[in-house]
């Protein structure tokens, strides 16, 4: 077995699709070509629960074939996920482990003394992003076995946006890099040039908004801004944001039945311990959605199990997740409510009471339209009712609280998924039920986390209903949440889809990544502490982009830049220069803008990041339906301008409006033209000393963004503090 290719074995074992093979091959090629390092890692970008682990294990196998000796896998800082990752890798590479070609270690359980024979194998170290683990890793590589650090190493940072970056800012201690982030940065920086670095995540927003380098309190921190991005292909069985929040808009789609609206007052009942609700949990109007989510889950699961038996298939076990709070005390309260509802519902079913019949009828009415779309045999109403009664009478329902690391460890099965010991399991918990935790056959998700502003990376990682899902189960799947939360999740899907589309269309090939912003201002990409020191810039509709707070550089450089720009102008106007707006290609506009930066010397804290600016212009063009095909934009040239550097001579504000504001001036013309796309104004300034300049003419560009465009955020190069 040891003579067999690692990659070819994994390819056969996992039946990689052509798209997955291309993803893995492209990633390893780029790792070798780009010489990725601490400052410029590669990125595997997937969807939540879309097979990212499968992809990076394929990359690991091919990397071993290409000469890499060691792989270090950084995991989320929980015992559960580290255990899950360790077992997954051992299972994937089992024949090579048995053949003594490879060994996999938890960093905290590495033998006291590794022999030369052991160290000559391919080695994989699983390292939690946690203080003791990172210190043990550093000790192993730089103190105990320093030769390890000299070998060809691939670091894979799973869930790379979690714990690998971040800052805190307090009055007492000032600005500090988070401990784990600093430890990882230090470790990466010490390794030799034979180390490559690959990030893996589904929520990359903070990573793309990182600066290139940060200095805090005389310490240099190495951020993790990706050098390249490879998309993990979405497999055919994947159900994610597109289905839940785009396809659901179509009334003919199966997904149009998924959302069940809950009210804010009911969400608040689940957030306040009030034992009076235990007595009327089966009847209180303030618990209507909670009650119906419980019954719809049980009835939907019972119908699906009945359908499987009719088709001579083994019936599945089904799960439900309630996630509305972070407080453990409130989790206990919600478990009490769920248990009491189960007891009272069982009693009502045995008595065939009106209370039971009412909730059954409502649940049946909710499920039948979506079940009919599947085309599978349906039980009669009376049979469906008997199946639900049997479920309750046989006590086939488990209610499990999951809100600590120990809970998770005791509940994981051999595949690292939460165990389903009953036909129906209701999990109630908080933050720990996000990254890396897989809940099989999830057909009910009651989500009520409703902060003042939503963080995309957090909410998407909470979305455990994403993943491989059979369409037959979608007919009984429901997402229970408020209108506000559902709307925010819809906008997150739009932002996330735009990001992925940008990579698919090659819009970010120059290394500048644009992330759409939420027009309503409720959704932000990530925690501000993850990008605290980044020079982030927001591009909005009907806005202006121009260099400010500068003076011109030396005469020779200004003249050289001006001569280059004049050559472009001669081509644009073909000798017939006019003040009327003309159309030019975006490529020509980018060339002009790229030259303008050579004229300026900026005041401290200001810059004209020409790569980011030209990338933004191209992105705006490509995102606008009226300009995407033509790749054209309007251009206005004005000569012999003579504005002063500052609005007043007493050291007032720098002039930020060189194009004027009146309707007859260039600003008014550009404002009217930008309805069809961006506009570039180029102003030739005389640069007189009397106006605060250096006496040399120069060009000053102003870009007007279109009125119809999505707000975007990106990070500029500068990142020092």
N, C-alpha and C positions, 0 to 999 in steps of 0.2 A: 504493500500500500504506500510506503514512503516514497516510492518512485513516481507515484501518480501526482498529477497537478492538483494542488489544493482547489483551485478555481474550477477545474473540470469536474472534480468530485462534487463540489457544492452545486454546480450548475445542473448536474444530473439528479442530485438528491432533491433539489428544490424546484426543478423544472422551470428555470428562469425563462421568462418571455424574452423575445428579441429586444424589447424596450428596456428590460432590466439588464440584459447583457450589455447594451450600449451605455446605460447609466454607469455600471460598474467599470467597464473598460475606459470610458471617458474620464471618470474620476481618477483612476490610477495613472492614466496618461498625463493628466494635468498635474497631479501630484509630482510626477517625475519631471515634467517640463518646467513648472513654476518654482521649483525648489521652495515649497511653502515652508514657513517658519513661524516663530512666535508672533510676528507682526502681521503676516499675511497668510492665514490658513485657507484651506479649501472649505467648501460648504456643500453638504448633501442636504437639499431642502425637500422635505416631504410634507405630507398632510398628517393631521393628528390620527394616529392609529392606522397608518396606511402602508406599513411594511418597511419603515426606515431601518429597523434592526436587521431585517433580512438583507437590505441593500448594503449596509456597512459591513456585515459579515462577509458578503461577497467581495467587497473591496479589500477586506483583510486577507482573504484567501488569495486573491490575485496579487496583492502586494507581497505576500510570502513567496509566490512564484517568481516575482520580479526582483527578489534579493533582499527584501526587508527581513530582519531577524526578530524584532520584538514589536509587539503591539500593546499599547497602554490604553485601556478603555476607561474613561472617566464617566461615572454614572451619577445619577441623582443621589443625594446624601441620605438614603434610607437603606436599612438592612434588607428590606423586601426587594427593592429593585436591584441591589447588588447581587443578592442571591439569585434572582430571576435571570440576570444577565450572565452570571457565572454558569448556571445550569444550561442556559441556551447555547452558549459558546461550546461547552463541553459536549453537548448533544450534536452540534453541527460538525465538530471536528473529531468525533469519537474514534474513527478508524486511525487517524494520525496519532491520537493520544495512545491508543492501544499498541501502535507500531513504534512507540518511543520517538516519534519525530517532532512532537509538539507537546507542550504542557501549559495548563491554564491554572493560574493562582489567584486567589483573593490576596491582595497585598498584605492584609493583616494576618495571613496564615502561611506565608512563605516559610519554608523550612529554615531552621537556624543556620544551616551551612549548605550551600549549593555546591555540588561538585562540578568539575570541568565538564563532565559528561552531561550533567543536567543543563548547564548554561549553554552548551553547544546546540541544544534543541531550539526550535522556534518557541518563543515564549510569549504568553499573553498574561497581562496583569490587570485585574479588575480593581479599580480604585474609586471609592466613594469620594464625592466632593465634600470632604469633611476634614477637619483639622488633623486628627490623628492619622488618617489615611494618607494625606498629602505629605505629612512629615515622615511617615514610614517609607513612602515612595522616594523622597529625596535622600533619606539615609541609605536606602538600598542601592541607589544608583551612584551616589557621590561619595559614600563613606565605606560601606561594606563591600560592594562589588563595583568599583569605579569603571571597570572594563565594560560593564553593561552600557554605560552612557556613551561609549565610543562606537557602539554598533549602529546599524541602520534601523531607525525606530520610526514607527508610525503611531502618533497619538490620535485617538478618536475620542472626541469630546461629545458624548451623547447628551441630548438636551442641553446644547451648548450655551443657550441664553440663560440657563439657571445656575447661579452660584459662581459662574466663571467670570462675571463682570459685576460691577456695582460699587457705589460710593455712599458714604454717610457724611452728613454735614451737621455739626452741632456747635453751639456757642462755646462750650467748654473746650472741645478738642479741635474745632475747625474741620477742615476737609480731610477725609481719610478714605483710603481704598479698603473695601471690605476684605476681611482676613483671608477667606478662601480664594478670592480672586487674586490677591497678591501672592499667595503661596503658589498657585498655578502659574502665574506670570513669572515668578522667580525660577520655578523649576524649568519652564520652557526656555527661558533665557540662558540658562547654564548649559543646556544640552548642545552637542556639536551640530554642525551643519548637515549631518546625515540624518537629522530628525525632520520628519514631515508632520503636518498638523491638519486634521480633518474635523470640521464641526458637523454635527448632525442635529437637526431640529425641525420642528414644524412651525415655530414661532420665532422668526429670525430678526424681528424689527429692531431690537436694541443692538444687535450685532452689526447691522448695516449702517446704523447711526453712530457707530463708534468713530472717534478720531484716529489718526495714524499713530500718535504717540502722546502720552500724558505724563507730565511731571508734577508731582504733588509733594510738597515739603521736601524738595531736593531728591526725591526718589522717582525713578523712571518706571512707569507702569506700561506694560506691553498690552495694548488692547487686542481685540480679535476680529478686526474688520476683514471680511473674506476677500481673498484674491480672485477667486472664481466661484461660481455656483453651478452645481449640477442638480437638476430636478429628479427626484425619485418618481418613477412612473406610477400612475394611479391604476390599480388593478381593476378588473371588470366587476368584482363583487363589492367594491368600495362604496360606502354611503357616507356622505359628508355634508359640508355646508351647501354645496350646489343643490343637492337634493332637498335638504331641509328648508333652505331659504330662497332658492331660485325656482326650482321645479314646483315648489309648493304654491307658487302664485297662479299656476295653470290649474283651473278648476277640473280639468280632465285627468290630471296627474294623480297617482296614488298618494303622492306626498302632500296633496292639498288637504288631506284629512289628519295630518300628523299633529298640528298645533292645537292645543286645548288651552284656552285663555283662563288664567286665574286673576283674581283682583288683588290690588294692593292691600286692602283691609284683611283679606284671608291670609296673605303672605305674612302680615304682621301678627296674626293669631299664632302662627307657627313659631314666631319669634318671641313670644311672651308666655311664660309658664302661668297658666290659669287652669287650675284643676276642675273648675266648673265645667269645662268642655269635655272632661272624661265621662260625665253623665249623659251628655246629649251629642256625643260624637257621631251618632247615626242619624241625627235629625237637624242639627244646627245649620242654618243657612250660611253661617260664617265659616263652615268647614266643607262646603259643598264640593269644591274642586279637589280637596284632599281626599274626601270620601270617594268621589267618583274615580279619581286616579287609581285608588286601591281596587275598586270593583272592576274597572275596565281592564286593569292589568291581569287580574285573576280570570276574568271571563275570556279575555282575548287569548291568554295562555291556554286556558282549558279548551277553547275551540281549536287552536293550533295543534294541541296534543291529540285531540279527537281526529283531526284531519290526518295526522301522521299515522295513527292506528288504522284508519280506513285505507291508507295507502301501503299498509304492511311495513311501515318504517318505525324505528325506535323514536318515541316521543322525546322532544327536547325538554330540558329544564330551563326555566325562564327567570330573568332578574329584573329588578326595579331599583332605581337609585333616587333617593331624596337628598338634595344638597341645597340648603338655603342659608346655612349659618356656619360660622367657624367655632362657636362656643360649644364646648363639650357638655355643659349643663343643658343647653338647648337640644343637643342631640339626644340626651337622655329623655327630655320632655317629649320629643317627637317619637321616640321609641315607645314611650308610655301610650301616646295617642294611637299609634299604629297597632299596638297589642290590644288596647281596649276596643278599637274598631273591629279587629279580627274576632274578638270574643263576642261582642254584641251582634256582629253580622252573622256569626255562626248560630247564635241563639235565635236570631230572627229567621234564619233559613230553616232551622228545624221546626219552627212554629208556623212557617209559611205566612209570616206577618205582612201587613201592608208596607211596613218599613223596608223589608227585604224586597218585596215585589217592586216597589217604586225604584229602588236603586238598580235592580236587575234590568227593569224595562228601559231605564235611561241609558245604561251601559250597552245593552243590546242594540238600542236605536243608534247609538254613537258608532258602533263597530260594523254593523251590517253593510252600510254603503261602501266602505273601503274593502271589506271582505268580498263583496260581490265583484269588485274589479279584478280580483285575482283569478276568478274562474274556477276555483277549487270547490269541491262539494261542501255544502254548508249543513250543519245540524239544524233541525227544526228548533223553533223557539223553546219548546218544552224540553227537548234533548239538551240544548245549551244550558237551560236552567238547571237540569239535573246534574250536568257536569260541574257547574259552579257549586251546587249544594254538596256534591261528593268531595270536591276540593276542600271545602270548609269543614265538612263533617269528619274527614280523614286527617285533619290537621296537617295539610301538605305545605303549609306556609311557614317560612322562617323569617324573623325580623332581626337583623344583625346591625349593631352599632359598630362603625369603623372610624375611629378618630385618634388612633395612636399607632406608632411604629410596631409595637408588640401585637396589637390587634391584627394588623396586616399580615405579619409573619405567621400567626397561627391560622390564618384563613386562606393562605395561598395553597393551591394545588401543585402538582409536580410540574406543571407548565407555567407556573408563575401567575396564574389567574386566580381571582377570588373563587373559592369553592362554592358550588351550588349543591348543598347537601339535601335540599328539598326540591320538589318540583317547582316551587315558587319561592324566591328569596328576595326580600326587601332590604337593601343596604341603606343605612342612614349615616351620613358623615359629612366631613368638610374637606379642607384643603388637601388632606393626604390622599384623597380619591381622585388625583389628577394624573400627572405624568407617569407613564410606564405601567399603571395599574389597568389591567384589562378585565372587563366584566362581560362574560360571555352571554349571548342571547339577551341583551338588554332591550326590552320593549317598552319600558316606561322610565322617563327621566323628568323628575319634578325639580325644577331649577328656580331658585328664588334669590340668588345673590344680586343685590341691587344697590351698588354704591353710587355716590354722586357722579363720578365719572368712571367709565369702564376701561380696564386695561385689556387690550386685545389678547396679549400673550396669556394672561391669566384665564380669561373666559374661555378661550379656545381649548386650553388644556383641561378645563373642567368638562368639556363636551365629550363625555365618555360614550355617548350614543353613536359617535362616529366610528367607522371601521367596517370590516367585512360583515355584511348583513344580507341574508336571503330576502328577496322581495316578498316571499310569502309571509315573512314575519313583519314586514313593513305595514302590512294591512292591519295589524293590531298594535303597531307602535305609536306611542303618543308622547309629545313633548309638552309638559305642563309648565307654563311660565306666564308672566305678565306681558301686557302689550308693550310696555317700555323696554323690557329686557329683550323681547322677541325682535323689536325694531332695531335695537342696538346690535343684536347678533346678525341681523340681515345686513346691516351696514358693514360689520366686520367681514362678512363673506364677500361683499363687494370690494373692500380694500385688499383682502387676501387674494382674491381672484385677479385683481389688477396687477398685483406684485408678480404672481406666477406668470401671467400673460406677458408681462414686461420681459421676463427671462426667456420665455418661449420665442418671442419676436426679436430677441437680441438687442433690446433697448438699453441694456446695462453693460454692454460689452466693454465700455470704457472704464468700468469700475465704479461709477456713481449710480447708486440705487435710489430710486424715488418711491416713496410710500405714500399712497393716497391718505388724505386726512378726512375726518368725519365732518361734513358740512354743518351738522348740528352741534358739534363741539362736545358731545358726550363720550366719545370713544377716543382713547389715546393708544398709541401702539404698545407702550410698555411703561413700567414704573419710571418716573423721572430720575430716580437714584441710579438707574442703569446707564443713563446717558447724561449724567449731571455735568460732565466736563466737555461734552461734544458741542461743536459749533453747528447746531442744527439750524436750518433755514426752512421757513414755510413759504411755499409759492401759492398765491391765492389768485382767483379770477379778478380781473380789473385792477391789477396791481402793476407796479413798475420795478424793474431791476436795473440798477446802474451803479458804477463805482462812485464812492464818496470818501471824504476825509483823506485827500491825497494832495500831493504837489507833483510836479513833473520831475523826471530824472534828468540826467545830464543832457546837454544839447545834442551830442552825436547820437545817443540812443533814441531820443525823441524824433530827430530828423529821419533816422533809419526806419522807424516804425511808421512815420507819416508817409514816407516814400512808398512803402509796401502797400499802405492803405490806398494811396493815390492810384497805384497800378490796378487795384481791384475796381476802383471807381471808373477808370477809363474803360475797362471791360464792360462794366454794368451799363454805362450810358453811351458807349460807342461814339464818344466825341460830342454827343448832344446832351450835355448835362442840363437837368431841369430840377425845379423845386417841387414838381408834382410827384406824388407817390408813385413808385414803380414796384413791380414784382421781381423778387430775386429768389434764387434757390436758398434753402436753409444751409446748404453746404457752403455757399459764398458768405452768408451771414456769419457762420461759425468761423470761417477763415479771418474775416475782418475783426471779429471779437477777440480771436486768439492773438492778434497783433497788438490790439489796443493796450493790453496789460503791460507791454514793454515800455510804455510811456510814463508809468506812475511809480511814485514812492508813497506808501501809505503811512498814515499816522498809526501809532501803536493801537492794536486791537481791531484794525480794519484791514480788509484785503479784497481782492477781486479774483476769486478762484475761477480762473478761466475754464478749466476742465469741467467743473461743476456747472458753470453758467452755460457753456455750449451744450453740455449734456441735457440740461434743463430745457433749453430751446428745442433740441431735437425731440425730447420726450413730449413736449407740448404739441409740436407738429404732428407726431405720430399718434397722439391721443385725440386729435381733433379730426372728425370725419371729413370736414371740408378741406383739410390741408394734407391729410395722410397720403393720399394718392398723388397729389401734385408736387408735394415737398416744396411748396412756394410760400412766401410771406411778403408782406409789404415793407418797403424801405423808403425812408425819407431822409434826404441830405440837406443840410443847411450850412452855408458858409459864413465866414466873417462875423462870428458871434464874439461877444466880449463881456461875458458875465464875470462877476467878481467871486472870489473864493468863498467869502462869508456874506451872510445876509446883511450884517452891519459891521462897521469898522471897529467896534469895541470888543472884538473877540466873540461875537455872537455865533449862532449856529452856522455850520458849513452849508453852503448852497446845495440843496437837494432837489432843485427843480430847474435845471438848466434849459429845459425845453419850453418853459413858460406854462401858463395856465389858461389864458384867455382862449375863447373859441376860435379866434383867428390865428392863434399860434400853433406850433407843432403838436403840443400836448392835446389840444382840442381835435386836431385832424386825426392823430393816432387813436384817440379815444373812440372816434367814430369808426375807424377802419378795423379795430380789433374785434368787431363782432364776427368777423370771418377768420380770425386767427391772430397770431402774435405779430407785432409791428416793431421794426428796428428803426430808431431815429439816430442819425449820426451827425453830431454838431461839431463843426470846425471852430475851435476857440482861438482867438488871437493870443491869449495867454499873457496879457500885458502886466508888467510889474506893478503899475498903478492899481491894478485890480487884485493884487495879491499873488500873482503867479510869478514865473521866472523869466518872462519875456520871450518865450518860444511858443509858436503855435502848436496845438495838439488837437486830437480828436477825442470827443466825449460821447460814448454810446448810451442810449436809454432804450430798454426793451419794455414794451407794453404787452402784458399777458392778455389772452382773450377773456371776454366776459363769461363765456361758457366753457369752463374747465373745472375739473375736480381739484380741490386744494391738495397739495403734496408737501411732504417733508423730506429733507435729505440732509446729509452731514457734509460740511466742507472739510478741507484738508487740515486746517489748523486745529490743534487740540491741546496745545501747551497752556499751562496755567502758572 
